[in-house]
Amino acid sequence: MAFEFTDTNFQTEALNPNGAAVVDFWAEWCGPCKLVGPIIDELSTEFGEKVKIGKLNVDTNPSVSMQFGVRSIPTILFIKNGQVVDKQVGAASKATLKQKLEAII
């Protein structure tokens, strides 16, 4: 199951200077988010401890969403060593997300 990022834990969990993270910005009411969500869960299971993979609900965690200028969801940030190195806006296939993920580890 994917990790749950929040405004409170984002700094320590996603912006780790010695690791990688994938963050799916989503909301309950977002149709395309419902397509991406299960893919994020699958990738989280597949990659296990190699990468912190999770979701951040934009409705309940507005600070991080604003900090990174998330205006459309789903938006997926690929973070390496504390820096955003890639971004996917809108729904994408598992193959596309997996390719972006493998590039950061």
C-alpha positions as CSV (number, residue, x, y, z in Angstrom):
1,M,0.0,0.0,0.0
2,A,1.2,3.5,-0.8
3,F,2.5,5.8,1.9
4,E,0.3,8.7,3.0
5,F,2.1,12.0,2.6
6,T,0.8,15.0,4.6
7,D,1.6,18.6,5.1
8,T,3.2,17.5,8.4
9,N,5.4,14.7,7.2
10,F,6.2,15.8,3.7
11,Q,9.5,17.5,4.5
12,T,11.0,14.5,6.3
13,E,9.5,11.7,4.2
14,A,9.5,13.0,0.6
15,L,12.4,15.5,0.6
16,N,14.9,13.2,2.1
17,P,18.4,14.4,0.9
18,N,19.6,10.8,0.6
19,G,16.7,9.0,-1.2
20,A,14.0,9.0,-3.8
21,A,10.2,9.6,-3.5
22,V,7.2,9.5,-5.8
23,V,4.3,11.7,-4.7
24,D,0.8,11.4,-6.3
25,F,-1.2,14.6,-5.6
26,W,-4.9,13.6,-5.7
27,A,-8.4,14.2,-4.4
28,E,-11.4,12.0,-3.7
29,W,-13.6,13.7,-6.3
30,C,-11.0,13.5,-9.1
31,G,-11.9,10.9,-11.8
32,P,-8.4,10.5,-13.4
33,C,-7.0,10.2,-9.9
34,K,-9.0,7.0,-9.4
35,L,-7.3,5.6,-12.5
36,V,-3.8,6.5,-11.2
37,G,-4.3,5.5,-7.6
38,P,-4.2,1.7,-8.1
39,I,-1.0,2.1,-10.3
40,I,0.7,4.0,-7.5
41,D,-0.3,1.2,-5.0
42,E,1.1,-1.4,-7.4
43,L,4.4,0.5,-7.9
44,S,4.7,0.9,-4.1
45,T,4.5,-2.8,-3.7
46,E,6.9,-3.6,-6.6
47,F,9.6,-1.1,-5.5
48,G,9.2,-1.7,-1.7
49,E,12.0,0.0,0.2
50,K,13.9,1.3,-2.8
51,V,11.7,4.4,-3.2
52,K,9.1,6.0,-0.9
53,I,5.9,6.0,-3.0
54,G,2.8,7.5,-1.8
55,K,-0.2,9.9,-2.2
56,L,-1.0,13.4,-0.9
57,N,-4.6,14.4,-0.7
58,V,-4.7,18.1,-1.9
59,D,-8.0,18.8,-0.1
60,T,-6.6,18.0,3.3
61,N,-3.0,19.1,2.7
62,P,-3.1,22.4,0.9
63,S,0.3,23.7,2.0
64,V,2.5,21.2,0.1
65,S,0.2,21.5,-2.9
66,M,0.7,25.3,-3.0
67,Q,4.5,25.0,-2.3
68,F,4.9,22.9,-5.4
69,G,2.4,24.8,-7.6
70,V,0.1,21.9,-8.1
71,R,-2.9,23.3,-10.1
72,S,-4.1,20.1,-11.9
73,I,-4.5,16.7,-10.5
74,P,-3.4,14.0,-10.7
75,T,0.1,15.5,-10.6
76,I,3.0,13.1,-9.7
77,L,6.3,14.4,-8.6
78,F,9.5,12.4,-8.8
79,I,11.9,13.5,-6.1
80,K,15.6,12.6,-5.8
81,N,17.9,13.7,-3.0
82,G,15.3,16.4,-1.9
83,Q,14.8,17.9,-5.4
84,V,12.0,17.5,-7.9
85,V,13.6,15.9,-11.0
86,D,10.5,15.0,-13.0
87,K,6.8,15.6,-13.0
88,Q,3.7,13.9,-14.6
89,V,0.6,16.0,-14.9
90,G,-2.6,14.0,-15.7
91,A,-3.2,10.3,-15.9
92,A,-0.5,8.1,-17.3
93,S,0.1,4.4,-17.9
94,K,1.9,2.2,-15.4
95,A,4.7,1.7,-18.0
96,T,5.2,5.5,-18.3
97,L,5.3,6.0,-14.5
98,K,7.5,3.0,-14.0
99,Q,10.0,4.3,-16.6
100,K,10.1,7.7,-14.8
101,L,10.5,6.0,-11.4
102,E,13.4,3.8,-12.6
103,A,15.2,6.9,-13.8
104,I,15.4,8.2,-10.3
105,I,16.8,5.2,-8.5
